[in-house]
C-alpha cells in the first residue's frame, strides 16, 4: 500500500501556489485513483476488525449519526427542510405540509404518509468526499474542477465511487481526558447539562496520545482505521444551535492532522460540524486548511457531526466501524448513517 513521505508534524502552512500547480499529484495511491486511503480497507483489514468481536458474547449496535430534524443547524446556505405529505384524511388546521388528497384511495380506503425533503448531502452526520475542498481548480489526484464539474455533480470522485467499508474504529475521548485530569478551564456545561470541550479548544498530539493511554488502547492507530474524536460539542445541536455553529468547535489542527495522516486512516471524524479547530488566533484567519491537506495530499476523508456520545458513555474505545455510503452520483458527501458494533464491558 501507499507510503506517505516523512514530514515534520508541525503547523507550517503548505505552499498554496505549488499545490495549485500540482505539487501533490499524483496521489500516494497512483494516477487516476479515486479511493484514497479507502484502499487501506482490504478484505484482510475487514477480517481483522471483525475479529475484535467475541462470537460467544452479545454484540451491541451503536448509531453514529445525529437525528436530522427540520431546521438542523447548518453552515451557510445549507439547510434541512422536511415537509409531511398526507393523503387519505384531512390534517389539523395548523398543518403546513402538503395535502395531496383528503379522500382515502380506492375500496381499501388506503391513507398515506410520506415526505418532501430539501437538503444538502453535506449536512448533519456525513462523510466528506475527496473533492469536497480543493485549491483553486485543483482537487485530489490532479482532477481539475472545470474538467469534472457538471450541472448535476462531478464526473470523478463522486460519492458513487466510494465503497462500503467495515473496519476498526478507535474513539479518542478527549473530553473524558480533560475532565478526569481536572482541567476545569477546558470544558463547560451545555444547556442540556452535558459537558463539552470549551470553544476553540485545540486537540493536541499530546491529548491524542494521553487519551489513548487512559483508554487502554494498546494497538496504535493504523492503516484503514477510522478515528473518532469525542468532544461533547453535539450537546449544543438542539439546546444552543447558534453556539453550535458560531462558537468555535474544538478540534485538531495541522500538526495533529499530519501526525494522524502518517498512520493512513480511512476516515478522521469529529462530533462537531467542522472537523478542525477554527480558532482565528491559531489559524490566522485561514479557512480550514486542514481539509485540503487531508483530501488532496493524503486522500483521507473527513467525517463531521459523527455521533460519539453513546460509544463514549459505554467506554467503547475500539469497535467495528460500518459505513455504507449513499451512492449519489457526483455528490460531494454521503449522509448514509455510520454504525459501531462493540462489546463494552
PyMOL commands that set and color helices and strands:
alter all, ss='L'
color gray80, all
select helices_A, chain A and resi 16-20+36-40+43-50+140-142+145-148+159-161+174-180+184-186+205-215+233-239+241-246+254-261+280-283+289-298+309-313
alter helices_A, ss='H'
color red, helices_A
select strands_A, chain A and resi 60-63+81-87+98-101+112-118+126-128+149-150+153-154+165-173+187-189+195-197+226-230+267-269+301-304+318-323+333-334+338-342
alter strands_A, ss='S'
color yellow, strands_A
deselect
rebuild
show_as cartoon
